[in-house]
Amino acid sequence: MNKRLIYAHDPMCSWCWGFAETWQSLTEQLPDDLPVVRLLGGLAPDSDELMPEAMQEMLQQTWQHIEQVIPGKHFNFDFWNRCKPRRSTYPACRAVIAAREQGDVYDSLMTRQIQQAYYQQARNPSDKTTLIELATEIGMDADLFTEQLTAKVTHQKLLREISTVRSMGINGFPSVIVEDENGLRRIATSYTDVAAMLGQI
């Protein structure tokens, strides 16, 4: 089979946000003949339950840790006061799939918009209303997006992607994988060293 690069992620994964600039730089330097496949990992299923305080504290500590280890990366901690946080990333994942229906370019655009909303603007991407607002902000057809966001087929596509990711043995995000005739090979994730990752690829 032809070689390809697989990127497994979740739009509400804080480490994926930490990796965003490095991933963008990496993709800009990849060979033109190396296709990139983006797959959603789906960190947390749908839930209307408020996130337990212990989990809220743990995630805030993770944000603080990311700020310490990745230069220039900052989070807006107002999210924890302004929003009602839920441990639910499937809606954001479905939003990325719905966005693809209007063009492949919207996959990465929607992911980035969700990250900006969540981590910089203290908006909640677990909420359908927020996701529709974000789609509109990046110039998408809001009515078509809303229809796709709630369609059964969109959820089925998400479940298939999650299954594919898990079948590869991936259980942490972000993950970068090379797939070729020899099988799957994990690329060590560096949050600051693009050259090191390019060398492995």
C-alpha positions as a printed Julia matrix, in Angstrom:
201×3 Matrix{Float64}:
   0.0    0.0    0.0
   1.03   3.62  -0.45
   2.46   5.42   2.54
   0.17   7.78   4.4
   0.25   9.84   7.6
  -2.57   9.46  10.11
  -3.4   12.14  12.67
  -5.67  10.99  15.5
  -7.08  13.76  17.65
 -10.05  15.21  19.48
 -10.99  18.88  19.0
 -11.51  19.26  22.77
  -8.25  17.55  23.74
  -6.09  20.12  25.53
  -2.84  18.46  24.42
  -4.08  18.62  20.82
  -4.49  22.37  21.29
  -0.96  22.45  22.64
   0.2   20.61  19.51
  -1.75  22.78  17.05
   1.05  25.07  15.85
   3.56  22.25  15.62
   1.13  20.1   13.65
   0.41  22.94  11.24
   4.12  23.55  10.71
   4.7   19.83  10.25
   2.0   19.45   7.6
   3.37  22.44   5.69
   6.74  20.68   5.4
   5.53  17.21   4.44
   6.26  15.83   0.96
   3.48  16.64  -1.52
   2.97  12.96  -2.28
   2.34  11.96   1.35
  -1.41  11.99   2.01
  -2.65  12.98   5.46
  -5.69  11.32   7.01
  -7.35  12.98  10.02
  -9.25  10.69  12.38
 -11.34  11.63  15.42
 -10.7    9.73  18.61
 -13.74  10.78  20.62
 -12.5   11.31  24.16
 -15.86  11.49  25.94
 -19.41  10.4   24.93
 -22.49  12.61  25.03
 -23.45  13.76  28.5
 -25.65  16.44  30.04
 -24.1   15.94  33.47
 -21.99  18.68  35.0
 -18.36  17.63  35.18
 -17.39  16.55  38.74
 -15.32  19.13  40.59
 -12.38  16.75  40.91
 -12.26  16.38  37.12
 -12.57  20.13  36.63
  -9.59  20.64  38.93
  -7.6   17.93  37.15
  -8.2   19.49  33.75
  -7.27  22.95  34.99
  -4.02  21.5   36.31
  -3.43  19.94  32.89
  -3.94  23.34  31.25
  -1.44  24.88  33.66
   1.06  22.12  32.93
   0.73  22.62  29.17
   1.37  26.34  29.61
   4.56  25.49  31.49
   5.98  22.99  29.0
   4.91  24.53  25.65
   6.3   28.06  25.14
   3.72  30.66  24.18
   0.71  28.43  24.78
  -1.98  30.01  26.94
  -5.47  29.06  28.12
  -8.4   31.23  29.16
  -9.36  29.91  32.59
 -12.54  32.03  32.57
 -14.15  29.0   30.91
 -14.52  27.31  34.28
 -16.55  30.22  35.67
 -18.53  31.27  32.6
 -19.58  27.83  31.33
 -21.12  24.68  32.72
 -18.4   22.19  31.8
 -19.45  18.72  30.74
 -17.24  15.75  29.98
 -18.66  15.46  26.48
 -16.52  15.78  23.35
 -18.66  13.77  20.92
 -20.68  16.88  19.9
 -17.48  18.69  18.87
 -16.29  15.59  17.02
 -19.58  15.37  15.14
 -19.21  19.06  14.29
 -15.91  18.32  12.55
 -17.54  15.51  10.56
 -20.49  17.75   9.66
 -18.05  20.44   8.56
 -16.32  18.03   6.18
 -19.57  17.7    4.27
 -19.02  21.26   3.02
 -15.44  20.56   1.92
 -12.36  18.8    3.31
 -10.78  22.14   4.18
 -13.44  22.66   6.85
 -12.16  19.66   8.83
  -9.08  21.52  10.08
 -10.85  24.9   10.05
 -13.64  23.67  12.31
 -11.18  21.92  14.6
  -9.21  25.12  14.97
 -12.37  27.17  15.54
 -13.51  24.8   18.29
 -10.11  25.01  19.96
 -10.08  28.8   19.8
 -13.58  28.98  21.25
 -12.87  26.54  24.06
  -9.37  27.52  25.09
  -9.21  31.21  24.17
 -12.77  32.56  24.25
 -14.24  30.59  27.18
 -17.11  29.19  25.07
 -18.43  25.66  25.44
 -18.09  23.39  22.36
 -20.12  20.7   24.14
 -23.15  22.91  23.37
 -24.91  22.59  20.02
 -25.62  26.33  19.9
 -21.92  27.13  20.24
 -21.01  24.71  17.44
 -23.55  26.26  15.07
 -22.19  29.73  15.89
 -18.66  28.54  15.12
 -19.69  27.04  11.77
 -21.29  30.35  10.82
 -18.18  32.28  11.86
 -16.0   30.35   9.4
 -18.43  30.92   6.55
 -20.28  27.63   6.46
 -23.91  27.1    5.46
 -25.46  27.13   8.94
 -28.66  25.31   7.97
 -26.81  22.5    6.2
 -24.31  22.25   9.06
 -27.1   22.03  11.66
 -28.79  19.29   9.67
 -25.56  17.31   9.36
 -24.6   17.9   13.0
 -27.69  16.1   14.29
 -27.98  13.48  11.54
 -27.79   9.83  12.57
 -25.3    9.13   9.79
 -22.9   11.69  11.26
 -22.88   9.9   14.61
 -22.36   6.58  12.83
 -19.35   8.03  10.99
 -17.92   9.19  14.31
 -18.32   5.77  15.88
 -16.56   4.18  12.88
 -13.63   6.6   13.2
 -13.35   5.92  16.93
 -13.36   2.19  16.2
 -10.65   2.62  13.56
  -8.47   4.62  15.94
  -8.84   2.06  18.69
  -8.08  -0.8   16.31
  -4.72   0.88  15.7
  -3.95   0.69  19.4
  -4.22   4.46  19.82
  -5.58   5.52  23.2
  -3.99   8.94  23.65
  -4.14  12.17  21.65
  -2.63  13.69  19.67
  -1.15  10.69  17.87
   0.73  10.71  14.59
   1.07   7.39  12.77
   2.82   6.38   9.56
   1.06   3.59   7.68
   2.79   1.79   4.8
   3.38  -1.72   3.47
   5.14  -2.6    6.73
   2.11  -1.68   8.86
   1.7    1.07  11.44
   4.53   3.04  13.04
   3.97   5.56  15.82
   5.8    8.87  15.49
   7.0   10.24  18.82
   5.05  13.43  19.49
   7.16  16.52  20.05
   5.28  19.67  21.0
   8.18  21.96  20.08
  10.48  20.12  17.64
   9.05  19.81  14.14
  12.38  18.66  12.68
  12.5   15.67  15.02
   9.07  14.51  13.87
   9.86  15.11  10.2
  12.98  13.0   10.6
  10.97  10.1   11.95
   8.37  10.38   9.18
